[in-house]
């Protein structure tokens, strides 16, 4: 069964012969080698640390905390990146006489896509413990491998259940935005508690050093380090069984769930929107058809569940993920604390890219052919979409600023000016990159799938390579201010970066328009293609 589904997935990707697919796959492969090469190095460091006999005390204190970080990364990274990895498209598989338990096994195995980095780290940890003369050896192999494998299985099952639960909850029209705020707040709460109080050592004790090994990571650590065997294994087995029951329960509920039934009767009504004045804003300053394209994009994105979720994450999770760094001891005068608003704004700008300017035709899908059918230059479509993205970026930055004020984060007028200026300059470079990527690496996106990433691994690879380039001009400006201790040098380099950004944007626009016209058939074919039984983020 598994092989049949994988074969169907490969057949659905047969358009690999298209140039963009082939080039995108090669590009993704190269950047993936770099990314996972970094994690292989981390795994090597872990192996060296846990194999050293001189770090016995540190191992006993560090292994539970390290395993807890593995757990948090595995479960929370999909939320932080607004992309939940590969999953089965159940609607395409329910018509076949397939046992549900087999589909669930495939769903669990696909959770490896969200924790491959942690598998490398755990592998390095296990090898290190096996090499350690105090804990490993041939006799200690079962004692070390069994709890670590159970810990991996626990994370896979829990991740599968959480994904299915979140996917269902996020389809509720009036619930998903509130739910996302709650989820990201809860995700960042432990870290906030750890760094916001000078006497928070009891939290570390409760989560990593509690006697008895109640938590799955502490139970795994105790079993691997010979601090008991039967009780830690029973505890870990109980957690794994609970994760199995939870994951299977949520999977079965998702199998019989109808997302369209959750929409309210008025969801498709044509009543006047409260945001009508915002939608009509482009017509006050721009001529048609540019104003019409911009207005259409504003309306479409604001009604897209996937875009709204990412937009909310920008000024909620974006604030919380960076806030603990500014609250730690000795961190109040750090670079992050001094430029907190700027960093959060750029982070929010990055999040918005995957559902807007980096894959600007994604939500249009097959309807993108209208841009090549009407007697309007394609450049108008790209510029209109860029202007709509820029307006949303501006609103996002205002939301970030207001949220920072509500949280009583110290913000000066100079910090606000710096944040808006730097984000605008970085945005120009990212819009230029996005125009090219939207034409050369397009990907159809389902606007109702709140868990689907903007452009998959190819876009992640593109960001991995070109994002530092987009940040380079403003990074040089900050470097000059620190080295020369001059605000004038900072302003001059920012001004030059802005002028250079406009030139880069103009050149990229010309190149993107030419490529869109030359690759029209290929672009529309990719945007019109459907996915296989496995949907990937």
Backbone torsions as a table, in degrees:
resi	resn	phi	psi	omega
1	UNK	NA	-44.4	-179.3
2	UNK	-62.5	-42.5	-179.7
3	UNK	-65.1	-33.9	178.9
4	UNK	-66.9	-41.3	179.6
5	UNK	-67.5	-41.4	178.5
6	UNK	-64.9	-37.2	178.0
7	UNK	-65.5	-41.2	177.1
8	UNK	-62.9	-36.5	177.6
9	UNK	-65.4	-42.1	179.0
10	UNK	-65.1	-38.2	177.9
11	UNK	-65.6	-35.7	178.7
12	UNK	-68.3	-16.7	180.0
13	UNK	-102.1	20.1	-175.7
14	UNK	-67.9	-13.4	175.8
15	UNK	-72.7	11.9	175.5
16	UNK	-57.0	-21.1	179.9
17	UNK	-67.2	-17.3	176.3
18	UNK	-64.6	144.8	-175.9
19	UNK	-57.8	-44.6	-176.0
20	UNK	-65.7	-37.3	177.9
21	UNK	-65.0	-44.4	-178.2
22	UNK	-66.1	-46.5	179.4
23	UNK	-65.3	-39.2	178.8
24	UNK	-64.8	-38.6	-179.7
25	UNK	-66.6	-42.2	178.8
26	UNK	-64.0	-43.0	179.4
27	UNK	-62.5	-43.2	179.5
28	UNK	-65.2	-38.4	179.7
29	UNK	-62.0	-43.9	-178.7
30	UNK	-64.6	-46.2	-179.2
31	UNK	-70.3	-31.4	176.2
32	UNK	-64.9	-37.8	177.0
33	UNK	-61.1	-39.7	178.3
34	UNK	-67.6	-46.7	-177.3
35	UNK	-61.6	-50.8	-178.3
36	UNK	-74.8	-21.6	172.1
37	UNK	-62.7	-38.0	176.5
38	UNK	-61.5	-43.2	-178.4
39	UNK	-73.2	-28.8	172.5
40	UNK	-63.7	-38.9	176.1
41	UNK	-63.7	-42.3	177.2
42	UNK	-61.2	-41.3	177.8
43	UNK	-63.3	-38.0	177.7
44	UNK	-64.4	-41.5	177.4
45	UNK	-62.1	-42.8	178.1
46	UNK	-62.6	-40.2	179.4
47	UNK	-62.9	-43.4	179.6
48	UNK	-66.2	-39.2	-179.0
49	UNK	-65.8	-47.8	-174.9
50	UNK	-79.6	-10.0	177.5
51	UNK	-91.7	-11.3	-176.8
52	UNK	-80.0	130.4	178.4
53	UNK	-75.3	-16.0	-177.7
54	UNK	-82.8	-5.6	-177.3
55	UNK	-111.5	31.1	-176.4
56	UNK	-56.9	-49.9	179.5
57	UNK	-65.2	-39.8	178.5
58	UNK	-65.8	-34.8	179.0
59	UNK	-63.3	-43.9	-178.7
60	UNK	-65.6	-32.6	177.8
61	UNK	-85.1	-33.0	-173.0
62	UNK	-87.1	-28.8	-176.6
63	UNK	-63.2	-47.1	177.7
64	UNK	-60.8	-42.3	179.2
65	UNK	-65.4	-40.2	178.6
66	UNK	-63.8	-42.1	178.6
67	UNK	-66.8	-33.1	175.9
68	UNK	-66.2	-39.1	176.7
69	UNK	-64.6	-36.9	175.3
70	UNK	-61.0	-45.0	178.4
71	UNK	-60.1	-47.3	-178.5
72	UNK	-64.7	-41.3	178.6
73	UNK	-61.8	-45.4	-176.8
74	UNK	-62.9	-40.6	-174.0
75	UNK	-89.3	-30.2	-171.3
76	UNK	-103.7	-22.1	-179.9
77	UNK	-58.2	-41.5	176.2
78	UNK	-57.2	-34.3	178.7
79	UNK	-72.6	-43.0	-178.5
80	UNK	-63.4	-38.0	-179.0
81	UNK	-90.3	-0.2	-179.6
82	UNK	56.8	35.3	179.4
83	UNK	-150.3	123.4	-170.3
84	UNK	-103.5	16.6	173.7
85	UNK	79.9	-170.0	-177.6
86	UNK	-77.5	149.0	179.3
87	UNK	-157.8	161.1	177.9
88	UNK	-75.6	139.4	170.9
89	UNK	-88.9	94.4	-169.7
90	UNK	-63.9	-30.4	-178.7
91	UNK	-62.9	-29.1	-179.2
92	UNK	-84.1	-13.3	-175.5
93	UNK	-108.3	-18.4	-176.6
94	UNK	-66.6	-23.3	-178.3
95	UNK	-74.2	-12.0	-178.9
96	UNK	-98.6	148.5	-179.9
97	UNK	-77.6	72.1	-177.7
98	UNK	-112.3	134.0	177.0
99	UNK	-63.0	136.8	-177.3
100	UNK	-63.6	-32.9	-178.4
101	UNK	-66.7	-29.9	176.7
102	UNK	-71.2	-39.3	175.6
103	UNK	-63.4	-36.6	179.9
104	UNK	-67.4	-37.7	177.7
105	UNK	-61.3	-42.4	178.8
106	UNK	-65.0	-41.5	179.0
107	UNK	-60.7	-41.0	178.9
108	UNK	-66.0	-43.2	179.7
109	UNK	-62.6	-33.5	179.2
110	UNK	-68.8	-17.5	177.0
111	UNK	-68.0	-12.8	175.0
112	UNK	-62.4	-24.4	-178.3
113	UNK	-67.3	-23.0	179.7
114	UNK	-95.2	-3.2	-178.2
115	UNK	-136.9	24.0	-179.1
116	UNK	-62.0	-36.2	178.7
117	UNK	-63.0	-39.5	-179.7
118	UNK	-71.7	-28.4	174.3
119	UNK	-63.7	-38.7	177.1
120	UNK	-64.1	-44.3	-179.7
121	UNK	-64.3	-43.5	179.4
122	UNK	-65.6	-35.6	176.9
123	UNK	-63.7	-45.2	176.5
124	UNK	-61.6	-39.9	178.1
125	UNK	-63.3	-44.9	-179.3
126	UNK	-63.9	-43.1	178.8
127	UNK	-63.2	-40.8	178.6
128	UNK	-62.1	-44.0	178.8
129	UNK	-65.4	-37.1	178.2
130	UNK	-65.7	-31.8	179.4
131	UNK	-82.0	-16.1	-177.9
132	UNK	-72.5	126.8	-176.6
133	UNK	-65.5	-26.5	-178.0
134	UNK	-80.8	-27.6	-173.6
135	UNK	-121.2	-23.8	-169.9
136	UNK	-101.6	-137.0	-174.6
137	UNK	89.5	175.2	-178.6
138	UNK	-62.8	-39.4	-178.5
139	UNK	-68.5	-28.3	-178.2
140	UNK	-89.5	-0.8	-177.1
141	UNK	-59.1	-51.3	179.3
142	UNK	-62.8	-37.5	-177.6
143	UNK	-65.4	-29.0	-179.4
144	UNK	-88.5	-44.8	-174.2
145	UNK	-72.7	-39.8	-176.4
146	UNK	-60.8	-51.1	179.6
147	UNK	-64.8	-35.6	179.5
148	UNK	-67.5	-40.1	177.2
149	UNK	-65.8	-38.9	175.6
150	UNK	-64.1	-38.0	178.3
151	UNK	-64.5	-39.9	175.8
152	UNK	-63.1	-45.7	179.8
153	UNK	-62.3	-40.1	177.0
154	UNK	-58.9	-45.1	179.6
155	UNK	-65.8	-39.1	178.9
156	UNK	-63.1	-47.1	-177.9
157	UNK	-65.9	-44.0	179.7
158	UNK	-64.9	-41.2	179.2
159	UNK	-62.4	-40.5	177.9
160	UNK	-63.5	-42.9	179.5
161	UNK	-66.6	-42.0	179.8
162	UNK	-64.9	-38.7	179.4
163	UNK	-62.9	-48.0	-179.3
164	UNK	-63.8	-38.3	178.5
165	UNK	-64.8	-47.4	-179.2
166	UNK	-64.7	-39.0	180.0
167	UNK	-60.7	-40.0	-180.0
168	UNK	-71.4	-46.0	-177.7
169	UNK	-63.8	-34.6	-176.8
170	UNK	-77.8	-2.7	174.9
171	UNK	-86.6	-13.0	178.4
172	UNK	-73.2	124.1	-171.1
173	UNK	-58.0	-43.6	-175.1
174	UNK	-98.8	1.1	-176.2
175	UNK	-106.5	-29.0	-168.3
176	UNK	-64.3	-40.0	-179.0
177	UNK	-65.5	-44.6	178.6
178	UNK	-64.5	-41.4	179.6
179	UNK	-62.4	-41.4	-179.8
180	UNK	-63.6	-38.6	176.5
181	UNK	-61.9	-41.4	179.8
182	UNK	-67.2	-44.0	-177.5
183	UNK	-62.4	-48.8	-177.5
184	UNK	-68.4	-30.7	177.8
185	UNK	-68.5	-44.6	178.2
186	UNK	-64.1	-37.7	-179.4
187	UNK	-63.3	-35.6	-177.8
188	UNK	-92.6	-9.8	-174.8
189	UNK	-61.7	-45.9	-179.3
190	UNK	-57.8	-42.1	-179.0
191	UNK	-66.4	-38.6	177.7
192	UNK	-61.6	-42.7	-178.9
193	UNK	-65.7	-36.5	-177.9
194	UNK	-65.3	-35.4	-172.0
195	UNK	-105.6	-11.6	-174.0
196	UNK	-90.9	-8.3	179.9
197	UNK	-125.4	136.5	-179.8
198	UNK	-70.9	-24.3	-179.5
199	UNK	-113.0	55.1	-179.4
200	UNK	-100.9	17.0	179.8
201	UNK	-62.5	-27.1	179.9
202	UNK	-64.6	-27.6	177.4
203	UNK	-66.8	-44.2	176.5
204	UNK	-61.0	-40.1	179.3
205	UNK	-63.0	-44.8	-177.2
206	UNK	-64.8	-41.8	-173.0
207	UNK	-89.7	-20.9	-175.5
208	UNK	-128.6	-14.8	-174.6
209	UNK	-128.8	11.3	-178.9
210	UNK	-62.0	129.1	178.1
211	UNK	-60.4	141.1	179.3
212	UNK	101.0	-18.8	176.6
213	UNK	63.9	54.4	-177.0
214	UNK	-69.9	-40.7	-176.4
215	UNK	-75.9	154.5	-179.2
216	UNK	-61.6	-34.9	179.8
217	UNK	-73.5	-35.8	176.9
218	UNK	-71.8	-35.7	177.0
219	UNK	-64.9	-41.2	177.4
220	UNK	-62.0	-43.7	-179.3
221	UNK	-64.4	-44.3	-178.2
222	UNK	-64.3	-40.0	179.6
223	UNK	-67.7	-41.3	-177.6
224	UNK	-70.9	-28.1	-176.5
225	UNK	-101.3	14.3	175.3
226	UNK	64.0	32.1	172.8
227	UNK	-94.4	51.2	-172.0
228	UNK	101.3	157.3	-178.2
229	UNK	-133.0	-51.4	-173.4
230	UNK	-66.1	-51.7	-176.5
231	UNK	-65.9	-45.4	176.6
232	UNK	-59.5	-40.1	178.9
233	UNK	-67.0	-39.4	176.9
234	UNK	-64.4	-40.9	177.7
235	UNK	-62.1	-46.6	179.7
236	UNK	-65.2	-39.1	177.3
237	UNK	-64.2	-37.0	178.3
238	UNK	-65.6	-42.9	176.5
239	UNK	-61.2	-42.3	-179.1
240	UNK	-66.2	-41.0	177.5
241	UNK	-63.7	-40.9	177.6
242	UNK	-63.6	-40.2	177.2
243	UNK	-64.9	-36.6	177.0
244	UNK	-63.5	-46.9	179.9
245	UNK	-62.6	-44.6	179.8
246	UNK	-64.4	-46.7	-179.0
247	UNK	-63.1	-44.9	-179.9
248	UNK	-67.0	-37.5	178.7
249	UNK	-63.3	-46.8	180.0
250	UNK	-67.7	-34.9	178.3
251	UNK	-65.5	-43.1	178.7
252	UNK	-64.5	-39.0	177.9
253	UNK	-64.7	-37.7	178.8
254	UNK	-68.8	-30.9	179.1
255	UNK	-61.5	-35.9	-175.7
256	UNK	-106.2	20.1	-175.4
257	UNK	-97.3	134.7	177.7
258	UNK	-113.0	106.9	-176.6
259	UNK	-64.7	-34.5	-177.2
260	UNK	-68.7	-25.1	179.6
261	UNK	-70.2	-18.3	-179.2
262	UNK	-82.6	-13.0	-179.3
263	UNK	-70.8	139.5	179.2
264	UNK	-72.2	155.0	-179.4
265	UNK	-57.2	-27.2	-177.6
266	UNK	-93.8	8.0	-175.3
267	UNK	-63.6	-31.7	-178.0
268	UNK	-106.4	13.5	-179.8
269	UNK	-69.8	159.7	-176.7
270	UNK	-102.8	28.6	-179.7
271	UNK	-65.9	155.6	-177.6
272	UNK	-64.7	127.1	-178.7
273	UNK	-77.6	148.8	176.2
274	UNK	-68.9	-19.4	-179.1
275	UNK	-94.1	15.5	-175.4
276	UNK	-58.5	-39.8	-179.9
277	UNK	-65.0	-34.4	176.8
278	UNK	-68.3	-41.5	179.0
279	UNK	-63.0	-36.9	-175.8
280	UNK	-83.9	-1.7	-176.9
281	UNK	-58.4	-42.8	-179.1
282	UNK	-60.2	-32.4	-177.6
283	UNK	-68.1	-16.3	179.0
284	UNK	-78.2	-21.6	-173.7
285	UNK	-123.6	-18.0	-173.9
286	UNK	-118.0	149.3	175.3
287	UNK	-83.2	158.8	172.1
288	UNK	-77.3	149.3	6.9
289	UNK	-87.5	-1.3	-178.3
290	UNK	-62.5	-40.3	178.7
291	UNK	-64.2	-38.8	-179.6
292	UNK	-65.6	-42.2	179.0
293	UNK	-64.5	-43.1	-179.9
294	UNK	-64.6	-43.4	179.3
295	UNK	-63.8	-42.1	177.7
296	UNK	-58.4	-42.3	-178.2
297	UNK	-68.7	-38.2	177.0
298	UNK	-61.4	-44.9	179.7
299	UNK	-65.5	-44.4	-176.2
300	UNK	-65.5	-46.6	-177.5
301	UNK	-67.7	-41.2	-178.6
302	UNK	-66.1	-20.4	178.8
303	UNK	-98.6	3.6	-178.2
304	UNK	-93.3	119.2	-178.3
305	UNK	-56.5	-41.0	-178.8
306	UNK	-61.8	-43.6	-179.1
307	UNK	-67.4	-42.9	-179.1
308	UNK	-61.9	-38.6	-180.0
309	UNK	-62.9	-47.2	-179.3
310	UNK	-66.0	-37.7	178.8
311	UNK	-60.9	-43.2	179.9
312	UNK	-67.3	-38.1	179.1
313	UNK	-62.0	-30.2	-178.3
314	UNK	-59.8	-44.8	-177.2
315	UNK	-100.9	4.9	175.9
316	UNK	-112.7	-69.6	179.5
317	UNK	-66.8	-33.6	177.4
318	UNK	-58.8	-39.2	177.1
319	UNK	-69.2	-45.9	-172.6
320	UNK	-71.9	-31.1	-176.9
321	UNK	-71.5	-27.7	179.6
322	UNK	-97.8	-17.7	-176.3
323	UNK	-61.0	-42.3	-178.7
324	UNK	-59.0	-30.2	-179.0
325	UNK	-64.9	-31.2	-178.5
326	UNK	-84.1	-11.7	-175.5
327	UNK	-101.5	-11.5	-178.3
328	UNK	-69.2	168.1	179.4
329	UNK	-65.1	131.4	178.9
330	UNK	74.6	7.8	-176.4
331	UNK	-101.3	-9.8	-175.1
332	UNK	-67.3	-23.7	178.4
333	UNK	-106.0	15.1	-178.7
334	UNK	-77.9	170.0	179.3
335	UNK	-62.8	-40.2	-179.5
336	UNK	-63.5	-43.2	179.5
337	UNK	-65.8	-38.9	-178.2
338	UNK	-69.4	-29.3	-176.9
339	UNK	-123.0	37.1	-174.7
340	UNK	-58.7	-48.8	-177.0
341	UNK	-63.2	-38.7	179.0
342	UNK	-64.5	-44.5	-178.1
343	UNK	-65.3	-43.4	179.7
344	UNK	-65.7	-39.2	179.7
345	UNK	-64.1	-42.9	178.6
346	UNK	-66.9	-36.5	176.5
347	UNK	-62.6	-44.1	177.8
348	UNK	-63.7	-39.0	176.2
349	UNK	-59.4	-41.0	179.3
350	UNK	-65.7	-43.1	179.2
351	UNK	-60.1	-43.1	-178.1
352	UNK	-64.2	-24.7	-175.3
353	UNK	-60.4	-39.2	-174.4
354	UNK	-69.0	-18.0	179.4
355	UNK	-117.3	15.1	178.1
356	UNK	-146.9	-97.2	-165.2
357	UNK	-71.5	-24.2	-179.9
358	UNK	-78.8	-18.6	177.2
359	UNK	-143.8	64.3	-164.7
360	UNK	-66.8	-23.1	178.4
361	UNK	-95.1	2.9	-172.2
362	UNK	-59.3	-49.1	-178.1
363	UNK	-73.4	-20.7	177.6
364	UNK	-70.0	-33.9	-178.2
365	UNK	51.8	-129.7	-176.0
366	UNK	-65.8	-21.7	179.6
367	UNK	-68.6	-9.0	178.4
368	UNK	-63.5	-15.9	179.4
369	UNK	-64.1	-19.6	179.3
370	UNK	-64.4	-29.7	-179.5
371	UNK	-68.4	-19.2	179.0
372	UNK	-105.1	-2.1	-177.5
373	UNK	-102.8	-34.4	-178.1
374	UNK	-81.0	154.2	-179.1
375	UNK	-78.7	56.2	178.8
376	UNK	-131.5	132.5	-180.0
377	UNK	-57.6	144.8	179.0
378	UNK	-61.7	-28.6	-180.0
379	UNK	-60.2	-33.7	177.7
380	UNK	-63.0	-38.1	179.3
381	UNK	-65.6	-44.7	179.6
382	UNK	-66.3	-43.3	179.8
383	UNK	-64.8	-42.6	178.6
384	UNK	-61.3	-42.4	177.9
385	UNK	-66.2	-37.9	176.7
386	UNK	-64.1	-41.3	179.4
387	UNK	-65.3	-39.0	177.0
388	UNK	-63.7	-43.5	177.5
389	UNK	-62.1	-40.1	179.8
390	UNK	-63.8	-39.5	177.2
391	UNK	-63.5	-42.7	178.1
392	UNK	-66.6	-35.4	176.3
393	UNK	-63.2	-41.2	177.7
394	UNK	-62.2	-45.4	178.7
395	UNK	-63.2	-39.9	178.7
396	UNK	-61.0	-42.6	-179.8
397	UNK	-65.6	-39.4	176.1
398	UNK	-62.5	-41.6	178.6
399	UNK	-64.1	-41.0	177.3
400	UNK	-61.3	-43.3	-180.0
401	UNK	-64.1	-45.8	179.6
402	UNK	-64.5	-40.7	178.7
403	UNK	-64.2	-36.7	178.0
404	UNK	-65.2	-39.5	178.3
405	UNK	-65.9	-40.7	178.8
406	UNK	-62.4	-37.9	179.2
407	UNK	-80.4	2.9	177.2
408	UNK	61.2	39.0	173.2
409	UNK	-83.3	132.0	-176.1
410	UNK	-67.3	114.7	-178.3
411	UNK	-130.9	126.7	178.2
412	UNK	-98.3	160.5	175.4
413	UNK	-56.7	-36.3	177.7
414	UNK	-63.8	-36.8	179.2
415	UNK	-66.3	-38.4	178.0
416	UNK	-65.5	-45.4	178.9
417	UNK	-60.9	-44.0	179.5
418	UNK	-62.4	-44.1	-177.7
419	UNK	-62.4	-46.3	-178.8
420	UNK	-66.3	-39.7	-178.4
421	UNK	-67.9	-50.2	-178.5
422	UNK	-62.9	-44.3	-179.7
423	UNK	-63.5	-38.2	178.0
424	UNK	-64.1	-41.9	-179.7
425	UNK	-67.6	-46.3	177.1
426	UNK	-61.4	-36.9	179.4
427	UNK	-62.0	-37.5	178.8
428	UNK	-61.3	-44.8	179.3
429	UNK	-65.6	-41.5	-179.4
430	UNK	-68.9	-34.2	175.1
431	UNK	-64.5	-38.2	177.5
432	UNK	-63.7	-44.9	177.1
433	UNK	-64.0	-39.8	-178.8
434	UNK	-64.0	-36.9	177.8
435	UNK	-61.0	-41.7	179.6
436	UNK	-70.6	-43.5	-179.0
437	UNK	-67.4	-32.8	-179.9
438	UNK	-66.0	-27.5	-179.4
439	UNK	-91.0	-41.0	-175.4
440	UNK	-88.4	-27.2	-178.5
441	UNK	-130.5	57.0	-178.8
442	UNK	-73.6	153.5	176.0
443	UNK	-150.5	128.7	178.6
444	UNK	-68.2	136.3	178.6
445	UNK	-122.8	138.5	175.3
446	UNK	-85.5	114.8	-175.9
447	UNK	-65.2	-19.5	-178.9
448	UNK	-87.8	-15.7	-179.7
449	UNK	-85.6	97.2	-176.4
450	UNK	-70.6	-15.7	-178.1
451	UNK	-96.0	-2.5	-176.3
452	UNK	-85.5	134.2	179.0
453	UNK	-72.7	166.4	-175.0
454	UNK	-71.6	-40.0	-177.4
455	UNK	-152.3	23.1	172.6
456	UNK	64.0	-160.4	-174.5
457	UNK	-65.6	-30.6	179.8
458	UNK	-63.5	-43.2	179.9
459	UNK	-71.0	-37.1	175.7
460	UNK	-60.7	-39.3	177.8
461	UNK	-65.6	-40.1	179.5
462	UNK	-62.7	-43.0	178.7
463	UNK	-64.6	-40.5	-178.4
464	UNK	-58.4	-36.3	-176.6
465	UNK	-87.5	-47.4	-169.7
466	UNK	-93.4	-15.9	-179.8
467	UNK	-62.4	-43.8	175.5
468	UNK	-60.3	-32.5	178.6
469	UNK	-66.4	-40.1	178.6
470	UNK	-66.0	-29.7	-180.0
471	UNK	-85.5	-15.7	-173.5
472	UNK	-57.7	-46.7	-178.5
473	UNK	-59.5	-44.0	-179.7
474	UNK	-74.3	-28.9	175.7
475	UNK	-63.5	-40.2	176.8
476	UNK	-63.1	-35.9	178.6
477	UNK	-65.1	-44.0	177.7
478	UNK	-65.3	-39.1	178.2
479	UNK	-61.4	-42.9	-179.9
480	UNK	-64.9	-37.6	179.7
481	UNK	-66.5	-37.0	179.8
482	UNK	-72.2	-44.3	-175.8
483	UNK	-69.8	-46.8	-176.3
484	UNK	-92.7	-6.2	-178.3
485	UNK	50.1	47.9	-174.6
486	UNK	-136.2	121.9	174.9
487	UNK	-70.5	-29.0	179.0
488	UNK	-65.4	-43.6	177.6
489	UNK	-60.9	-39.8	177.6
490	UNK	-61.3	-45.9	-178.3
491	UNK	-67.9	-39.7	-178.9
492	UNK	-65.4	-43.2	-179.6
493	UNK	-69.2	-36.3	175.3
494	UNK	-63.3	-40.8	177.9
495	UNK	-63.0	-42.5	177.1
496	UNK	-64.7	-39.4	178.3
497	UNK	-62.6	-37.0	178.9
498	UNK	-66.5	-44.4	179.2
499	UNK	-63.5	-44.1	178.4
500	UNK	-62.9	-37.0	178.7
501	UNK	-62.8	-40.2	177.7
502	UNK	-63.3	-41.2	178.3
503	UNK	-64.0	-45.8	179.0
504	UNK	-61.1	-41.4	179.8
505	UNK	-63.2	-43.3	-179.0
506	UNK	-63.4	-42.8	178.9
507	UNK	-66.1	-43.0	-179.5
508	UNK	-66.3	-35.0	178.1
509	UNK	-63.7	-45.1	178.9
510	UNK	-61.9	-42.8	179.0
511	UNK	-66.9	-40.3	-179.1
512	UNK	-66.7	-39.9	178.7
513	UNK	-63.9	-44.7	179.3
514	UNK	-62.1	-42.3	179.4
515	UNK	-67.7	-36.5	179.6
516	UNK	-64.5	-41.1	178.6
517	UNK	-68.1	-43.3	-177.7
518	UNK	-70.3	-32.8	-175.8
519	UNK	-107.1	26.3	-172.4
520	UNK	-55.9	-49.7	-176.4
521	UNK	-63.8	-43.7	-180.0
522	UNK	-65.2	-41.2	-179.9
523	UNK	-62.1	-46.7	-179.1
524	UNK	-67.8	-33.0	178.8
525	UNK	-65.6	-40.8	179.0
526	UNK	-69.3	-38.0	179.7
527	UNK	-72.4	-22.8	-178.7
528	UNK	-92.2	-13.8	-176.3
529	UNK	-71.6	145.8	177.4
530	UNK	-91.3	169.6	179.3
531	UNK	-95.3	162.1	175.3
532	UNK	-80.8	-167.1	-178.9
533	UNK	-68.8	-13.9	177.5
534	UNK	-112.1	118.3	177.2
535	UNK	-94.5	135.0	-177.8
536	UNK	-117.4	150.5	177.2
537	UNK	-103.3	NA	NA
